[in-house]
């Protein structure tokens, strides 16, 4: 929220970005059973 409000304050954006931590890990679609998938992907 602060980054959106103060999008022109580049020093604050840099400070906030450095406090984010690591990104969330994703899952390979093949690791999720058909029953647990919310939707099949692709065409």
C-alpha positions as CSV (number, residue, x, y, z in Angstrom):
1,X,0.0,0.0,0.0
2,X,2.8,2.4,0.8
3,X,4.5,1.7,-2.5
4,X,1.3,2.5,-4.4
5,X,0.6,5.6,-2.4
6,X,4.2,6.9,-2.7
7,X,5.1,5.6,-6.2
8,X,7.2,8.7,-7.0
9,X,9.3,8.4,-3.8
10,X,12.0,6.1,-5.2
11,X,14.0,6.0,-2.0
12,X,11.0,4.7,-0.1
13,X,10.2,2.2,-2.9
14,X,13.8,0.9,-2.7
15,X,13.5,0.5,1.1
16,X,10.1,-1.3,0.9
17,X,11.4,-3.6,-1.8
18,X,14.4,-4.6,0.2
19,X,12.1,-5.7,3.1
20,X,10.0,-8.0,0.9
21,X,11.9,-11.2,1.6
22,X,12.0,-14.2,-0.8
23,X,9.4,-14.9,-3.4
24,X,6.7,-17.6,-3.0
25,X,7.5,-20.9,-4.6
26,X,5.3,-22.2,-7.3
27,X,4.2,-25.7,-8.0
28,X,4.6,-27.7,-11.2
29,X,1.1,-28.5,-12.6
30,X,2.1,-32.2,-12.7
31,X,2.6,-32.2,-8.9
32,X,-1.1,-31.3,-8.4
33,X,-3.6,-34.2,-8.7
34,X,-6.5,-33.8,-11.1
35,X,-8.9,-33.7,-8.1
36,X,-7.1,-30.8,-6.5
37,X,-6.8,-28.6,-9.6
38,X,-9.3,-25.9,-9.9
39,X,-9.1,-25.8,-13.7
40,X,-7.2,-27.7,-16.4
41,X,-4.8,-25.4,-18.2
42,X,-4.2,-25.0,-21.9
43,X,-6.5,-25.6,-24.8
